[in-house]
């Protein structure tokens, strides 16, 4: 039998960060030499890692039945059993309310030392329960996979992890979660009130990290208060109220990262001696980050002492950052050299349909020291308030608005020294707050259909599903698209009948009544409608409906549309011609925002 060996987490040593930043104090990370040795180490049979393709049918389910730190029925024991068992395993909870750790329907598992998942596929599922796992301010909550040859695949669902604290005897990064090589997915998980001496107050991840509908809040670290990660996918999640001395609440070191429908809000960095810092997001030089339908707001940075270099209240980017349908608003950088309220760039930056407004700093919105062409804006609003909005070279790709003149927009379709007429940052629907466009805004319908993707089916503004990007006669500039309620045709009303040929005395004025679900003014039709076309009359055997003459009128010279606000009913007075006698005509309606045509067939008689 092979000797029983496994790879524990060693005492970490300081080195340059694997997350792509150089700074005064680097996080303590696993020695590469140790990892290489660990990968080749023989493993005891009952701890041998399984391949990621293990048959799910062989999966085991392990049930936690108490809130004890360890022992039979505990979470620690369930994880140990799952690690030793073959297949992809699931840990669930059935803790009775009488357990001493349960209060008011919430059961808290209080740890005295960190939980470990070294390898295998494990899902810890708190669905249907209210489970809190606490480090009790004496221990990390969870440490995942130091073996890069056999990384663990871990999924946490419907859980709260809190009060984790790095212990130095184990690690100084990842107050609640330290993920060294694993594949970690959080689904409806809250990570809160955790502390790391070095990096990643809530989560430190050198492996793959995915957040779905999760919250990382109220954590602290010297670097990366909320999350410090290599590779990140974040959807419908929030990083909020985290505090750090450097980096940012969300610090992305390298590799591809996608952030969608999320919020990075109300975080703070109290910078001491580190130059690469922001209140909200820091993007490392090796990172490629795409942010869509995301809000970066209310973040702040302040300096304890002067250190040369640039800082930003909202975002600091030295990598490759693309933002689409997003808002940077209300971020603050205190007075001092190299301070930018909204965003600072030294890498590559692309903004499309982005609103940058209401930020505070010596330069309020965007600063860059990158070469010309590195920063490109399209379909975006930059509102710097009373201060200078931009510093550095900005490339104008069209349809931009600058409230001042410092962004240097020169495209024929862009405007400088123009107030976009933004409302306050507020809940206008969707996943995150936006600045709505007020009546008369020059951003409304400014982008013609067919230009730069305007009118593409399925496109939305920052708010996502239910908020189409193209509404009206064109697309709006910025993250917000003004939503005009669309008419809903309720069918033809008396005196006509739909689905049958109506007979009418030629030359009479026919009132065609209908409802649209509200008042859409007197121009609800698509251009070219209502439309009247000649059509073949059906055979005499086909049923007809004779419209009573008493329901029609005369004396109207031209067809027109009326609206009765009391009844919510529209009446289209259709003026017919005497010489239409003996023929059939089709009256067709099409309404703005719809691709459906509604038709009424009429046979004209003497």
BELGI-V753800 format. One line per field, one symbol per residue. phi: phi as a letter, one per 30 degrees, with the letter a starting at -180 (. if undefined). burial: 1 if it has 9 or more other C-alpha atoms within 8 Angstrom, else 0. A space follows every 10 residues. Layout:
phi->???
burial->???
This chain:
phi->.dddbbcddd ddcdaddddi ccaebdddbd dddddddddc ddbdedcddc ddcedddcdc cccdbacdda jeiddddddd ddddddidcb cbbbdddddd dcbhiccccc ccaddbbcai cbcccceibc ccccdhibad dbcbhccddb ddcbbcbhbc cbhdadcidc acbidcbccd adccbcbhcc cbhcbbdcbi edbcbcccbb cbhbbbbicb adbiecbbbd bbbbbhbbcb hcbacaiaec ccdaidbbbb hbbcbicbbc dcbcccbadc bbcddcdbcc bbhbccaidb bbcdbdbdkc bbdcbcbccb ccbbhbbcbi dbbddldicb dcabbbcbbb cbhcccaidb lecdcbbacd dejdcbbbhb cbccidcddb bjdbcccjhc bcdcbddidb ddccbchbdd hcdddadcji dbdbcdddei ddddhdcdej chidjddidb dediejbddc bjcacddjdc cdccecdbdc jdceccbdib dccbdejdcc dccabcilcc icbdddejbd ccbdbddddd dddbbddddd ccbbicdbda cbbcddcicc bcdcdccddd eibbbccbcb ceicccccbb cbccbd
burial->0000010000 0100001111 1000011111 0000100110 1111001001 0001000111 1111111111 0011111111 1111111111 1111100010 1100011111 1111111111 1111110011 1111111111 1111111101 1111111111 1111111001 1111111111 1111111111 1111111111 1111111111 1111111111 1111111111 1111111111 1111111111 1111111111 1111111111 1101111111 1111111111 1111111111 1110000001 1111111111 1111111111 1111000011 1111111111 1111111111 1111111101 0001111111 1111100111 1011111111 1111111010 1001110111 1100100001 1111111000 1011111110 0001100011 1111001111 1101111111 1100001000 0110111001 1111111111 1111111000 0001100011 1000000000 0000101000 1110000010 1110000111 1111110001 1011111111 1100000001 111110
